[in-house]
Amino acid sequence: MSNYITVDREQTSHCDVELKFDMIVDAPLNAKDFSSRIEDLPVSTRSLINRDTELKNLKKITKSRGGFDGNLWQPPRAARIRGTDEVYIFDGDHSKHLFCLAYPDAETMPVQVIEVEREEDIHKLFVATNKTSKTAITAEQVFVHNVHANEPKEMNHKNALDYAGLKIYCSGEARGTVGPPDGQEIKYSDLKRCCNTVDDLEVLKEAKELIMSCDNPLGKDRHLPGSILLSLCQMLSAYPALRANNECGAEFKEWFVDMVGRKTPARYGSDVQRDCRSGFSTNQRMAAGIVQDINNFQKDNPGTFAAVSKGAYKRISSNDLKLHLKNRRPGTARKSASDKYAAWIALFETKENNTDG
């Protein structure tokens, strides 16, 4: 939960926001009023047509948290029909069963209990709680919090952001963004796909810079377009001569910017993906479409892209891309993840030392 209300990423106080709504039931205004809702109820307290509490979900919860964590456990919520002894749980069946598994000898458990007029109100509370009253956490928010929690599996992605000049946004609060403040924003899923594709962080950085060198790199979106970024990472990895400092680097940059023209790179990528006649998978077809575009360009401009050309016609071949992507599949011989990430750390530390110097 943020300290502020955010409107288009501009933070403001609740005093400055106009939001009209009906007051259905008053909330407790102090700790004494709230604590009066907490009761010790029998662990056998029933729910009212709640969802099935599946064992696989209980296993998933305990596995994700490394066990039962009392700091994260929250009491179930129940409703008592006014003037009766009928009490039913409407939220927190998983909490109830985890409590029972953690404390098998317990006869009671703390439950937050509210009063309602009739049974129909309990059903309404169930729907409101489980369908409309919860805001799902995004992958970007999970990532930023995992970085600040020093989760080892995410530190390699953090290094990739820092090295390539990229960032991931969680919130407008302090430390709410991971990566350089002036970096280009990217979605977490796109970062993961690109990191799984490249062995060298320079490739990720060069692919980003190719996109940003276009006349209209982002259009109306604030995020770096993930599909074309991935495709350029695949291209630069499969055809190293196209990389910035290699034989065809300047030629490829000029060609790419010219081909994108007034479109966005994302739009250009979707166009070549649609027109691609190859047998590549969906995630590879955009890169294959760019290769096809280069090949068509070479038909009218012989002698271009010489360092990546082969065969009787001296043109770029999509087979090189296909072979490279085949070798990226799980189980094929390639640089191990540990070796790759160790190289990333060394590369990042070298950059840091050069910056400090």
NORZITA-V461576 format. One record per helix or strand of 2 or more residues. SS is the DSSP state (H for helix, E for strand). FROM is the first residue (numbers start at 1). TO is the last residue. If there is no record, write none. Layout:
SS:FROM:TO ; SS:FROM:TO
This chain:
E:5:7 ; E:10:12 ; H:14:16 ; H:31:35 ; E:38:42 ; H:55:65 ; E:76:81 ; E:87:91 ; H:93:102 ; E:108:116 ; H:119:132 ; H:139:148 ; H:152:164 ; E:166:169 ; E:177:179 ; E:184:185 ; H:188:197 ; H:201:212 ; H:226:238 ; H:240:242 ; H:249:260 ; H:265:275 ; H:282:300 ; H:306:308 ; E:309:310 ; E:315:316 ; H:318:326 ; H:337:356
